[in-house]
Amino acid sequence: MSQSASTAATTRLSSVRQLKGRWWVTALFSLFLAVAAWMLLNLIIGGQCQGECVVGTLAQTLRVATPIAFAAFCGVLCERSGVVDIGIEGKMLMAAMVAYAVNLFAFQALKGSMGEQAAGDLSRWLAVILGALSAVILAALHAVVSIEFKTNQIITGTVVNILALGLTGFLYRQFLAENLPAGPGTFPIFNVPVLSQIPVIGPIFFQQKPLTYMMLISALLIHYVLFYTPWGLRTRAVGEHPRAADTLGIGVYRIRYVNVLAGGLIAGLAGVWFTIEGVDVFNPMMTNGLGFIGLAAMIFGKWNPFGALIGALIFGLGTSVTSTVSIFRPDIPSQIPQMLPYLLTIIVLTGVVGRAVPPAADGEPYVK
Amino acid sequence: MELALQAKGITKRFPGVLANDHVNFGLVQGEIHALLGENGAGKSTLMNILYGLYQPDEGQIFVDGVELQFASPHDAIKHGIGMVHQHFMLVPPLTVTENIILGQESTSINGRPASQLSILQRRKAAQRIRDLSHQYKLDVDPEAYVRDLPVGAQQRVEIVKALYRSADLLILDEPTAVLTPQEADDLFIIMRGLAKQGKSIVFITHKLREVFAVADTISVMRAGKMVGTVSPAEATSESLAALMVGREVILQVDKTAAHPGQPILTVTSLHVRDDRQHMAVNDVSFDVRSGEILGIAGVQGNGQSELTEALTGLRHVHSGKVAILDTDTTHVMPREIIEVGVAHIPEDRQKHGLVLSFPVRDNLALCTYYRSPFAQGIEVKYPVLERNAEELINTFDIRTPSAETPVGSLSGGNQQKVIVARELTRAVKLVIANQPTRGLDVGSIEFIHKRIVQARERGAAVLLISAELDEIMSLSDRIAVMYKGSILDIVDARTATREQLGLLMAGVKAQK
């Protein structure tokens, strides 16, 4: 009995240690990075970034972290259930193009009957929905082939990426390259009542565009679903030990399908961000590898939604510091600071932040 | 008498195998029913059918007299059948509570089943687990993480998992395979307690000793058929073994007294890390002399694998020294170790012992293919390989369609014979055998034991690592017990008792 009590005590101790490892280290590391980035920034631009510039850079950080975080959440959902998804990039690209086209053409069709303001609002939301659904279709392809037919998931993901690249490139050349009518533009900034007036916090967190808010809410939602609901428990069990779940009557394939499709929806939102919230144009390959950076953020966050969010924010910080530098120091070639987020990706993937252990059955098709 | 569970005429065919051939099986409520048989006799197939994992081709299943058909384990669970699999079906990074409630998380809210997105009732579930654990004396901590628990505790979690689903009938598939003798005895006490409270238990095993220790009824299967059902009072070890194998078996290994010569293998304060960088072998020193068998006993996972890998050059040695005769082999390549004269029968024959997709012929020459007479310059002499293979297939009675057959398509026993033939026909001075008979049938075990003893009699030193205490005790001249990476004691096999070794395996060192 005493032996088992001491086992229980060490067990509790080790779980506490793990929690510490997860949150304290990550949070402190991010804070350290933010301060280091700020000091480095001022070193380069001669101390010109104080007050408003700091707030602006941080608000920009959250903004550009949004698609990365969405991509990382897609990765978290898929991989927690045991399906590796490297096709996030392709799904984002597809969603970005579909959303751009829907926004443009729905606006043309609607503006005569309901006025420019309302037509713009409606077409933008229509674009969000259809853009995300286009990514779900690609996710369904990945799901059927890799879950049902048990192909190598890395290859299937690559196929999705190449497919999206070719399809969007072709459609762009055919329909979206020239002679375009004027569109309704991207989402306007939405100021959250009251909260947006708080100094510092307000401008950073509550003067953003809708998808950024949706990203923050999804982090909470995914955390709740993964760790506080039966569905999440089953998802984690299926990602770790599908046979154990199977012996308890849990449908492994069903769990994986739903997670991959939900992940596709979220990857779609990441793509929609580019053309409905970021800029009012579509360019081939405009997602620029952010889907892969999202996967790096997921690994940095150890397959937890909040960890992934912190990872995405670090990459976002890299990007926004880069743009601040280019404002104050136009003499520095922009390509050099632009390398920063990608360098960060490599550093994260080499495991500087502690070894991340993926779900045990990650990437392995389940054969009944 | 009312049967809690009855199977009539169960037949199950797999491609090329008749796994169950019109098997009848009956379980009385409140009894412990041992199902005895060799590997591949069809015990697990039968139980997987009763648990709904497989569907029978023919036959009927009755629970409490009612005929039922199980399409999945879900149906079996619904009818009060629970199974503890040989390889635990637990998810290591989840807590005990999470593992137990998995698939059965939310009971219901106001009679309607709760949504899968509703909140988990962890605290309520943990309380029920504590109650069950208390009622059946299972000592399970609901808050612990499964990955931190020792094997014995994980097994109790599996039992609670079945009880949580209101199982009245428990199927335990080889539950003692991973336990120390003491842990096994604890399990038997738990099993008797469960039976006393009305649970019926099917206990699958191939160890005769355990059958007599705990069973009320014994059924024996052989080659897919049920060959007999007896009570322990009217059975003897010999009669059960004969039923299992279908012929008289010699349970004792014949061997002469040892004549140890000079030390062949000398290990001095060896430290080795495992994959997670923990010190898996911690300050181990011993030697093995020519003409003796040193057995290393211990529950699996106490550093035996890392020790073997370090000795054979497959794992980096952190510190310490390994010497074979006068050669220092601490940090040399595996081939140099082979060429010094070491035979290695690895723990995982399919992963480390054979190239499964290669023919038997090539597998028989994996250590020597690059040397004369098998090779000349850069050319491999296939006719010589061919002749070598034919010869070994004959002497070692390897059952294979031809020397060209991929070794992966042979049975486990014949795969192991290929390894033994390859390793023990070279001029070896040291044999390192890790779990050489795991998963084999009695006939193959007999054969391999004989070969190991022969190697000893030819003057080789033998290091035998096994988790099967019976194997260690019947073959070894000296027995070392490994616990948590250290050797607790080395005892003389002639005077060692099962109890003494069992205590050492559990980490308890006797006061002298």
Boltz contact constraints between the chains, C-beta under 6 A:
constraints:
  - contact:
      token1: [A, 4]
      token2: [B, 139]
      max_distance: 6.0
  - contact:
      token1: [A, 8]
      token2: [B, 141]
      max_distance: 6.0
  - contact:
      token1: [A, 8]
      token2: [B, 144]
      max_distance: 6.0
  - contact:
      token1: [A, 11]
      token2: [B, 144]
      max_distance: 6.0
  - contact:
      token1: [A, 11]
      token2: [B, 148]
      max_distance: 6.0
  - contact:
      token1: [A, 15]
      token2: [B, 145]
      max_distance: 6.0
  - contact:
      token1: [A, 228]
      token2: [B, 119]
      max_distance: 6.0
  - contact:
      token1: [A, 228]
      token2: [B, 120]
      max_distance: 6.0
  - contact:
      token1: [A, 229]
      token2: [B, 117]
      max_distance: 6.0
  - contact:
      token1: [A, 230]
      token2: [B, 105]
      max_distance: 6.0
  - contact:
      token1: [A, 230]
      token2: [B, 106]
      max_distance: 6.0
  - contact:
      token1: [A, 230]
      token2: [B, 116]
      max_distance: 6.0
  - contact:
      token1: [A, 231]
      token2: [B, 116]
      max_distance: 6.0
  - contact:
      token1: [A, 231]
      token2: [B, 117]
      max_distance: 6.0
  - contact:
      token1: [A, 233]
      token2: [B, 98]
      max_distance: 6.0
  - contact:
      token1: [A, 237]
      token2: [B, 91]
      max_distance: 6.0
  - contact:
      token1: [A, 237]
      token2: [B, 102]
      max_distance: 6.0
  - contact:
      token1: [A, 240]
      token2: [B, 91]
      max_distance: 6.0
  - contact:
      token1: [A, 241]
      token2: [B, 91]
      max_distance: 6.0
  - contact:
      token1: [A, 244]
      token2: [B, 89]
      max_distance: 6.0
  - contact:
      token1: [A, 244]
      token2: [B, 91]
      max_distance: 6.0
  - contact:
      token1: [A, 247]
      token2: [B, 73]
      max_distance: 6.0
  - contact:
      token1: [A, 247]
      token2: [B, 89]
      max_distance: 6.0
  - contact:
      token1: [A, 248]
      token2: [B, 102]
      max_distance: 6.0
  - contact:
      token1: [A, 248]
      token2: [B, 103]
      max_distance: 6.0
  - contact:
      token1: [A, 249]
      token2: [B, 73]
      max_distance: 6.0
  - contact:
      token1: [A, 249]
      token2: [B, 74]
      max_distance: 6.0
  - contact:
      token1: [A, 249]
      token2: [B, 103]
      max_distance: 6.0
  - contact:
      token1: [A, 250]
      token2: [B, 103]
      max_distance: 6.0
